Amino acid sequence: MNAVPSVTRKSEAVAEDVNPAEAIDYQVTPSFVALLERLGCSLVITNYQSSTVMTFSSLGEGRPLQMFARFPAAMGLALDGDRLAVAARTEVVVMTNIRKLARALPKFPGVFDGYFVPRARYLTGECKLHDMVFDASGILAVNTAYSCICRIDGFHSFVPVWQPSWISEIRPGDRCHLNGMAVVDGEVRYATALGTTDTPRGWTERRLDGGVLMEVPSGRVLATGLCMPHSPRLIGDDLYILEAGTGTLLRINRANGARTPIVTLPGFARGVAVHGGYLFVGLSLMRGSLPFEGLPVERSGRELICGVVAIELSSGQVVGTLRYTGGCTEIHDIQVAAGLRRLGISGLDTDTATLAIDMPEIGLWLDPPPNDDDAAVSSPASLSS
């Protein structure tokens, strides 16, 4: 990527109950912020390593806005209008956008036009849920620990709905690292896995070339020999995946599995969101231990980054970069919140959700209790810096 001027923010994130050691610092190119402004959207980003969900927006006039909230081992995301689902370590948390109350947020009046708060928690046990999507019957999720695609229905821990043909039983153990799915009109069409093994973490033995792309529900293997494939997405008639181990965005021929490299990125590429002709792709640093040690992307000689890059789909060119420089080394998933220009979020460890009384027609903010332990946030002055 070409070197471009960037805006640096250090400990200026709007954050709830954040200790100095947990501050997530970043650099962002003006073009990245300008793109969010032009598209009229915000990003929702999960950070597994430091257990946070982050929102990233523009305040206008090129000023970035970041907010983050704690969710233990945050991984997959699903977004459908004013509903957001977050996969945490042992549960899925469903949040809603208190749209009519957002502008009157007591601590930051007039700042936000959208604000997600927790409303429901589904206890799943530790499943390591990756790609997720809302459907008519609940939430579909790639259950990596149990090697299946499952539904979160609110009655069971989860309901398996599909598994690769080589998986002999639904048991924990991450047998093939099933991780990604492409969903169209509520139906899963494609899935990715890091191997075709049926033993606990058996996929690690061929992490460099054992990855596969499958059709669903037939299970036909469309492409083999992939290095840690993730995040399949069907965009129009074109199928894309991230070959995370090489950092490459690939277009896949849906008839014969032939692959065309679009762009190679400086990081472990995982998490894709599509909006307005642009892809937002997550990049992570290497963990320095197996199975991530010695991947081609690490041996490329390029400086690797953790963050999000914006790619113009028509040209394959990187047009902007959000780079995390402290407190964050891994991006797991990304969603685009269309129509929300300045987006905030509250975690499970604050009382914002209980103070926001949201009804179908009206809403109000309750006064905090006298012994208010609500989280500390940055001063409004930092928002306009």
Buried (B, 14 or more C-beta within 10 A) or exposed (E): BEEEEBBEBEBBBBBBBBEEEBBBBBBBBBBBBBBBBEBBBBBBBBBBBBBBBBBBBBBEEEBBBBBBBBBEBBBBBBBEEBBBBBBBBBBBBBBBBBBBBBBBBBBBEEBBBBBBBBBEEBEBEEBBBBBBBBBEEBBBBBBBBBBBBBBBEEEEBBEBBBBBEBBEEBEBBBBBBBBBBBBEEEEBBBBBBBBBBBEEBBBBEBBBEBBBBBBBEEEEBBBEEBBBBBBBBBBEEEBBBBBBBBBBBBBBEBEEBEBEEBBBBBBBBBBBBBBEEBBBBBBBBBEEEEBBEEBBBBEEEBEBBBBBBBBBBEEBEBBBBBBBBBBBBBBBBBBBBEBBBBBBBBBBEBBBBEBBEBEEEEBEBEEBEEEEEBBEBBEEEBBEE
